[in-house]
Amino acid sequence: MKETLPKSIQELILSLREKLKDEPEIVDMFERCYSNTLDTTVKKMEDGSTYVITGDIPAMWLRDSVAQLRPYLVPAQNDPELADLIAGLIRRQFMCINIDPYANAFNEGPNGNCWEKDETDMGPWIWERKYEIDSLCYPLQFSYLFWKNTGRTDQFDEVFWEGVDKILTVFETEMNHEEKSPYSFIRKNCSYTDTLSRDGKGAQVKSGIGLIWSGFRPSDDSCRYGYLIPSNMFAVVVLNYLKEIADFVGGKEEIAKKAEEMAKTVKQAIETYGTTHIWGLGDVYAYEVDGFGQYNLMDDANVPSLLAMSYLGYEPESQEVADNTRKLILSEANPFYYSGTKLSGIGSPHTPVRYVWHISKAIEGLTAPTKEEKHQMIHELMETDGGTGLMHEGVFVDDPTVYTREWFSWANAMFCELVMQYCGYEIKK
C-alpha cells in the first residue's frame, strides 16, 4: 500500500482486505483505481479550490469531477483534510457555473484553451460549451452529499447561492427553450452528434410542458430529441435536495419554494410525457422525447442514464414501469446493448459499435437487486481491464485488450463505488 495515501484511505483499504480476505485481487484492483484519481487528476489551487481533470483530457468536466471524487465521501467523514479537498472542488464548480452555466467543461485558468473554436458564446475559462442538464445537477448533488456525509455546511456560501440562482434561471428558461433560450451551439466540420441542428438551436421541442431541454447528453453527444428523460429525473432529485438545503440554511424561503415547485412540475411531466407502451412488455420510460409524441427508446452508458435511475435517487410513480424499462435497456431491444464472448452490457453511440462501457457495468452492479449480481459485475469489470489494472471507457465485447481511453478516472471511481457498496460502505443520502 502506498504510504502517501491519506491515513483514512489506508484504513479503508485495510478494512476491505479484511472483508474480502478470500479475494485479495479485488482489493488490489480497488487500491489502484482508488489511488489513481488522487495521484493523477487532482490539483489544489492557490485560492483554496480544487481542480480535477477528467484523465487524458486537460480540462475539468463538472459532471466527471463529481463522479471522480464521490467515492471519497466515505473516508472524508473522518478526515478533515480530505473533506477540505472535496469542499475545494465544490467551490471550484460553483465558481465555474457563475462564469457560464451553459458550459460543461472548464480550464484551469483563463487561458483560452478549448476543444474546438465553436460558434457559441465562448470565453477564456471555457474548454467546451455544450449545455447538458446533468452538468448543473452534479454540483448540487455533490454539495448535498458532502453535507450529509461530513456534516459540513461551509460550502453553502455566497458563491454557492449565486450559482443556485443561475441554475434555477437556466432550468426555467430551458423549460421554454423555443421561446426564451439564448443558447445555441454550432461546431463546424464534425459528426452530427457534435453539433446542434436548426442553426444551433437543436431539434424542435414542444415548449411549456414541464420538461427541461438539454442540448447534449452526458456523453457530450447531441440529443436527438431535446427532452432527455434521465437528466430530467436527475433534476427532480437535486431540486428536492436544494429545497432541503434551503430549508436547513434558513432565509432562503423563495428558493426552497421555487425548487419544490419545479421538482413537482418536472416529475409530473416525466410521468406524463416520458413514457410509452411497448407491445409484450408494457409501459417504459423513453430515453428522449420531444413533447410532440416522438420517442427515442434506448439507453446510453453515461450517467445519468435510465439504468442509473435508482442510483440517482429518482422515485418513479410506478415501479413496474421502472422494472420494464430495465428489462428493455438490458436487452437487444436497446440498440446500444451489446453481447460478446467476453462482455455484455450497455455501450454508447459515443464509441464504436460493440464496445461496452465499464461505467454502465458498474451502474448495473450498483443497481442490481442481489449481492450475488453485484459480485458478478465486480468480476466482469476486473476480467475486462485489458491487463492494465484500471478501468476504461468502452471495451470491445470479444477482446478486452481493445478499448478506448486508457486513463479514464470516472470509470475507475465507479468500480470503486461498486466494491465499497458490496462491502457495506454506502454514501449517505
N, C-alpha and C positions, 0 to 999 in steps of 0.2 A: 504494500500500500504506500502511496506517495505521502511522505511526511509533510509536503507543502499544502496538502488539503486541510481545510479548517477542521478543528477537533470534532465539531458536531457532525461533519460528514464522515470522518473516520469512524465515529461511534455508530453512525447509521449503517455503514458498510459492515462493521463487525457484527452488528445485530442481524443483518441479512445473512451473513455467513453462518450464524448460529441457526437461524430459521431454515436455511437451505443447505445444511451441512452435507446432505447426500447429493447435492447438485452444485458443487462449487463453481462449475463452469458458468452458471447463470450469474453468479455474483462477480466473477471475473469480467464478463461482458458488461454488467451493470457499472462496475467501477470505471471501466474505460469510457463508456458513454457518459456517465455522470460527471466525471472529471473533465471531459473534453470541452464542455461548454465554458467552464470557469477558466480552463487553461488557454483556450484559443479564441474565444469570441467576446469576452467581457473586458471592458476598459473603464476604469474610474476616471472621471473628468475633473479638471481643476475646480469647477463650480460645484462639486459635490454630487453631480448627476452620474448616471451610469449609461454607457453607450454599448450596445450589443449588436455585433454584426451577425448576419444570418449564417455565415460559414464561408463559402467560396465566393461570395459577392461582398465587396467592401461597403455595405450600406446596412442601415437598421430598418427592418420592417416592423411596424407597430404590432402586427399580429405575431410574427415569428418570435420577436424578442420576449413577449409574454410567455409563449409556449416553451421557450428555451429555459426560462428561469422558474417557471411554475413548479417543477418538482423540488425546488429548493425551499419552498414554503414550509415543508415539514421540518427540516433541521433548523430553519430560521426561527421556529417557535422558541428555541432555547439558545439562540446565537445572535446577539445584538449586532455583531459586525456583519454577518451575512444578511441580517434584516436591513441594515443600512444600505447594503449593496442593492437590494431589491427596491427599497424606497427611492434610491437614486435613479433606478430605471423608470419608476412611476413618474418622478419629477421630469425626467427627460421626455417621456412620452407625451405628457400634457404640455410641455413646452413646444413640442413639435406640432401637436394639434392646434395650439394657438397660433403657430406660424401659418398653417394651412390645413384645415380639417378635411379637405378633399384629397390630400396626398396619402400615399400608402407606405412610402419608404423615404428615409432622410439620411443626409450626410452627417459626418462627424462635426463639421463646421460649415460656414457659408462659403464653400469652396467651388461651387458651381458644377461639381461632378454630377453626372446623370447617366441613366441607362441609354436614353435617346433624346435628341432635340425635338421633343414632341410639340404639337400645336395645342397648347393649353396654357394656363396661367402659371408657368414655372417660376421658380425663384432659386437663389443660390444654395439654400438649405435642402432643396428637394432633389432626391435621387430619381423618384418616379411619382407621377401624379395620377395614378389610377384610383378612382373613387370606389371603395369597397366598404360596405356596411360594417363588416367584421373588423376593419382597421380601427373603427371608433368603439366597437363593443369590447374588444380585448383589454384596452387600458382601464375601462370602467370595471370589468370583471376582476382584473388583477388588483385594483385598488381595494375592492370589496374583499377579495380573498386574503389579501395582506392584512387587513383589519381583523378578519375572523380568525386567522391563524396566529397572529402575533399580538393582537390587542392594540396595535398602534393606530393612531388616527392623525399623526402629523402630516400624512400625505394629503389630507383634505385641507389644503391651503388655498391661497388666493389663485395660484396658477391652476390648481385643480378645478375650482369653481368657474374660472374663466373658460377652461376647456369644456366643462359641462354645458355651459351656455352655448358654446359653438356647436357641440354635438347635437343638442336638442334643436338648435336652429337648422342644422343640416337635415336632420331627420324630418322635421316639419316641412321644410322646403321640398325634400325629395318624396314626400307623400303626395306632392302635386308637381311632379317633375316636368310634365309637359308645359305647364303654365308659368312656373316660378323658378325653375332651376337655372342658375348662371353657369352650370358646369358643362363643359364639352371636352372631348379628347380625341385627337387625331394623331396617328403615327403613320408616317409615310413608308412605303416600300417594305411592308411586313405582312405576316399572316393576318387573315381577317380576325383571328382571335386576339390580336394585339391592338386593335383599334375599335372605334365605335362607328356605326353607320349613321346616316342622316346628318352629315356634316358634324359628326362628333357627339350627337345627342343620344344615339342608341336607338334600337328598335322601339317603335311606338308602344306605349302602355296606356291603360285606362287610368286616368288620374282620379284622386279623391276617393279611392275605395278602402283606404286604411292601411295599405301596404307601403313599405318604404322602398324606393327604387335604388338599385345598385348598378353601377356601370360594369363592374368586374366581379368575378368570383374570387374566393380566397386562393385560387391557383394563379391569380393575376390574368386569367383569360377573360375575355369579354362575355357578358351574359347573352344568351340567345334571346331570352325574354327578361325584362328588367326587374321583375319581382322574384328575387332569389329567396325561396322559402326557408332553407336552413339559416340564412343570415337574418331573416325576419324573426325566426324563432329565437335566435341568439339575442336580438334586440329586445324582445319581450323579457327575457331573463334579466338582462343587465339594467333595463329600465326599472324593473322591480327592485333590483339591488340598489339603484340610485335613490329610489323612494326611501328605502330603509336607511341608507346613509344620511339623506337629508333629514329624516325624522330624528335620527340619533344626534346629529350635529346641532340641530336646532336653528331657528331663524331662517330656515330655507323652505317655508311652507309652500311658496309658489312653485318652487322646483319639484317638491315632493308631489304636489297635486298634478303638475304637468306630466311628470314621469309616470305616475299611476294611471292617469287617463290615457296617455299614449300607449302604454303597455296593454291596456284593455282593448283599445282600438285595433292595434296591430294583431293581437291574438284572435280577436273576432274575425278579422279579415283573413288571417291564415286559415282558420277553420271553415270560412265561407268560400274563399276563392282558391285556396291552396290544395284542395283535394279533388280527386276524380275517381271514377269507378272503373275497375279492371275486371273484365269478364273472367269468372273462375277463381278470382282472388278476393274481390271486394273493394272497398274504398281504400285509397292510398294517398299519401302526400306526394305531390309533384315536386320536382327539383326547382323548376322555374315556371312562372305563369305570366301572362300579360294583362290579365283582367278582362280580356275580351273573350276568353274561352279557350285559348291555346295553352297547351301544357307541354313541358319537357320532362319526360319520365326517364330518369337516370339518377346516378349519384356520382360524386367526384371524391377523390381520395382526401382532398384538403379539408380541414376543419375551419368553419362549420360545414357540416355535411348532414344529410339525413341519417346516416349511420350513427352520428355523434349526438343525436337528439337528446338522449337521456344523460349522456356525459356532460352536455352543456347545461342541463337542468330544465329543459323545456318540458312542461306537463301538458300532454295532449288532452283534448276533450274526450277522446275515445282511445283507450289503449289498444283496442282491436285495429284501429287504423294504423297506429304506430307499428304494431306487430306485422300487419300486412305489408307495410312499407319495407320493413326489414327483410321480410321474405323476398320481396321484389328485387331489392337492390343487391342482395347477396345471391342472386341467380343471374343466369344469362339473359334474363329479361332486361337487366341493366346493361346497356351497350358497353359499359366500361368495367364490367366484371369479367375477369379472365381466369381460365383454368389451364394449368400446365402440369408437367411431370414433377416440378419442384415446388410450385407455389400456386395458390388460388386466392383470389380476392379482388378488391376494387382498385383500379388504376385511375387514369386521368387522360382527358384529351390534351393535357399539357405535356405529356410524354408519349413515346411511341406505343403503338398497339401491342398488347400482351405484356405490358410491364405493370406489375402490381406494386403499390406503394407500401413501404414499411409503416408510414403513418396510419394508413387505413387498416392494416393488420393490427396495429396497436389499439386503435379505436374499437375494432371488432372484439379484441380481448377485453378492453376496459368496459365494454357494454354487454359482454357475454353474461348469461344468467347463472352459470355454474363455475366453480373454481377449476373444474377439470378442463373446461373450454379455455379459460384464461391460461392455464398451464400449457395447453396445446399451442396457443398463439405465441407464448414466450419462446417455445422451442422452434416454431416455424420461423420466427424472426431470427433466432440465433443460427439456424441452419441455412439461412439465405443471406448472410453477411458478405459473401464472396471472399471469405478468408481474410477480411480486413479487421475484424473485431469491432466494427462500428456499423451503424445503420446507414441506409442510403435513401434516395428519393424513390425512383422506380427501379424495380428488379425484373429482369426477363424471366418469365414463368418456367422456362425449361433450362435455364443456366444462370444461377445466382452470381457468377463471376462477371456477368454482363449487366451493368447497372448505370444509372445516372447519378451524378453528384456524390463523389467520394466523401465529401465533407459537408454534411447537412445536419446542423445542430438540432433543428426542430425534430427530426426523426429520432435522433439519439435521446432526446428528452422524453418522447412519447414511449419509447421502450422502457426507460427508467420508471416512468409513472406507472406503467403496467406491472412491472416487477414489484414496485412498492405497494400497489393496491393488492396484488396477490398475497403479499406477506402481511397485510393488515395495516399498512400505513396510508391512511386516507387524508386527502387535503380537506380541511374543514370548510363547510359552505354555510 
